[in-house]
């Protein structure tokens, strides 16, 4: 379609040549338009596939964390599901302490034991900065980020990082942090998934804390904060059941030790 006929005979043959040239040019333009449309369609399909995978991953994560109200199990499920969804090299969840001054790691994979003991002051380091601002961020050049201060055993050899805060009752409760190593980087879709996951974590943690508070209220006296009769009978029944299961005598001495324990 790039070829053109050059005929200058001044007769109908020249007219046919011009007609052929016009047709070839029109076809060339149409072919170009079709190619552009096909490329846009392919891009749209890739984006749609990515969105479907993102929604499916978020659904699985939400379903997993909705199955428990125990905080430790909940965070363990988050780490496992997010790591599988994004094929992560490293992940951790940090919580803000009770007085709101620093963060500490409560769950994660690919982290050294020493790094798990690290503390991050609010506003300091990338983690404290994200917790203070309350906005998720994707960092594909950590070494040149003004708030990035690498921690040994946590930030070693990372090439890309996403930090996303999660909130409860309007305040930041912690952050979820995911990492890639060896030159791999995250895209915006991954950042959106982590931000959406963080939102789910915030809701789930708030529910877990309310559940824990309800358990305390149900098992203690409101005035003295001592365990009540209900808690006593529940623990007593557990001890009876344990004695029956292991075929042990539940003697008066055993009962006395149990009552002292609770």
N, C-alpha and C positions, 0 to 999 in steps of 0.2 A: 504493500500500500504506500510505500515511500517513493515508488517510481512514477514518473510523469512522462506523457507522450509529447514530444515536440514536433508538431507538423505545421508547416506554413505553406500550404498549397493554395490557400484562398478559396477553397471549395468546400463541399459537404464533408469531405474526409477530415479537414481541419476542424470542422464543427463537431464531428464525432470524437475527435481527439480531446477537444475541450470538455465535452460531455463526460468522457472517461475520466479525465483529470478531476473534474468536479465530484464525480461519484467516488473516486479513490480518496479524495480529501475528506468527504463526508463520512466514509467508512472508517477512515483513520481516526477521526474525532470520536466517532461512536465507540470504536474499540477501546480507545483511551478512557472514555467515560465508564465503560463496562469494567475495565481493569480497576479503576479507582473505586467503583462501587463494590467490586468483589473484595478489595482490600479492606474497605470500611466494614463490610459484612463480616469478614473474617475477624477483624478486631472486635466488633460487637459480639460475635459468638464467643471469642476467648473471654471477654469481659463477663458475658452471661454465665459461662461455665465457672469462672472464678467466683462470681456472686453466689451461684448455686452451692459451690463447695464451701464458701464462707458461711452461708446460711445453715447448711447441713452441719458444719463443725460447731457453729454457735448453738444449734439445736441440741446436739449431743452434749456439749458442755453444760448447757442449762439443765438438761435432763439429769445429768450426773450429779450436779451440785444440789438439785432439788430433792435428791433421795435421802439426804441426811441433814440433821440440824446440829450435829456435833462439829464444832469448829475445826478440829484437827483433821477429821475425815473429809470435811468439805474442802479444805485447802489442798489436801493430798489429791483429791479428785480433780481439782482445777489444774494442778501442775501436770498430772498425767494426761488429761484430755487435751489441754492446749499444746503440750509437747508433741503429742501424736498428730494433732491437726496441722501444725505448721512444720513438723519434722525439725524440731529445734535442737541446737547444740547445748543450750543451757537455759534455765528458767528459774525464777524464784519469786516468792511473794513476801512482801514486807508489810509490817503493821506499825502504825503510829502508837507510841506508848501512851499511858493513861494521862500524863500531863501535857501531851502534845508537843514535846520538845525534840524527839528523835524517832528514827525508825530502826527496826531490827528484823532480821530474816526469820520467818517462821516455817517456811517450807520451800523446797527447791531441789533441783538435780544439777549435777555437773559443777558443784561448788565444794571447795575444801572445807574441812571442819573448822579451821582457823577463821576462814572468811565468814562462816555462819555466826561467829561471835561478834562480828563488826557492828558498830552503831553509827548511824548517819543523822547528824543534826538537821533540823528543819532549815531549809534554805541553803544548806551546804552540800556539795557534791551534786551530781545529776539527780540522784534519788531524792535528796532533801529539797532540791529545787522544784522537781515535778510535784512533790507532795505539797509544797508551799503554794505553787501557782494553781494546782488543781487541773492542769491541762495535759493531755497525752502528747507525747513527742516521739518522732522517729529520728534516729541519729545515725546517719550512714557514714559519718567521719568523726568517730568519738574523740580521737586524739586532738582534734582541732576545736572541739566544743568548749566554750569558756567555763562550763560548770562540771566538766568531766574530770574526776580525780580517780585514777585507777586504783582498785584495791586488789592486792595479791590474792590469788585463789578465787576471785570473783570476776574480775574484768580482764584476765589474761587473754591476749591474742584476739580480742573481739573486733570484728569489722563492722558490725551493725548492731544497733540496740533500739528496742522500743520500751519506753516507760509509760505506763498508764495508771493514773490514780483511780481508786474506787472510793465512793462516798456513802455515808449513812447519815440521815437527818441533816443534810446540807454541809457536812464537814468531811474532810478527807480522812479515811480510816487507814489507808495504806496504799501500796503500789504493787502492780504486777510488772515484772521486768523480764523480757525475753531477748535472747542473744543469738547472733550468728558469728561464726569464726571463719578464718581462712579466706577472706575476701568476699564471702557471700553477703548480700545485703537484703534488707526487707523492702517490700513495696508498700504503696499506700493502702492496698487492700488488706495486707497483713496488719497494718496499723489500725485500720477500721475494725478488724476482727478483735484485736486485743482491747481496743477501747470499749467495744460492745461487751466483751467478756468481763472487763473491769466493772462495768455497770451492773452486770448480773452478780458479780462477787459482792458488791456493796449491798445489794438487796438481800442476798443469801446470808451474809455475815450479820446484818442487822436482825434478820429473823432468828439466826442462831443465838445471838446475844439475848434477844427477848425470851427465847426458849430456856436458856440457862437461868435467866432471872426468874422466870415462872417456876422452874424446878426448885430454886432456892426458896421462893415464897411458899411453895406447896409443902416443903419439908422442914421449914423452920417456923418458930414462933415469932410473930411480928414484933413483940415487945422486947423479948430477951435475946432473939437471934439464935436460940438453942434449938437443936433438932426436936421435932414434935413426935407425938405418938405414932403417926402414920409412918414416918421414917423408921422409927424403932421396929414396928411390925414388919415392914418390908425387909429390913436387914435381918431380922430374926428369922423370917421365912426363908431367906436365902441361905442362912446358916443351917437351918433344918434340912433344906433340900440338899445342900452340900454333904451333910452327914449321911443322909439317906443314899445319895449317889455313890459315895465311897464306903458305905457300910460301916460307918463309924458311930460309936455311941455318943449321943449328945448329952453329956453328963452335966451335973450341977456345976462342976468346975469349969467345963466348957462354956456353960451359960454365963457364969460369973465373969469369965475373961472377956466374953463377947460384949456384955453389958458395960464393962469398964472401957472397952475399946470405943464404943459409940457415945 
